[in-house]
Amino acid sequence: MWIGAYNMRTTINLKEELIRDLMKRTKSRTKTHAIETAIKEYLQKKAIEDLIALSGKVNIETDWRKEEEAELDEYKNHC
């Protein structure tokens, strides 16, 4: 996850056609905004894929109804 507000200037070689298409699709006025948008969307997509890959691999045994009742009882006792 991206945290912070540090900027990094960099030089990269990209095909102008790709950048134009990216700017149109992201409705960006600048190349920087278009590339940042694309990177954020890519990272979000990959994070979702990672979570989906965990499906069935994480075993959480909890009785949520029992826990909810306990929380409600605690709330009622404090009111």
Secondary structure, DSSP 8 states (H G I E B T S, - for coil): ---S-----------HHHHHHHHHHHT-SSHHHHHHHHHHHHHHHHHHHHHHHTTTT------HHHHHHHHHHHHHHH-
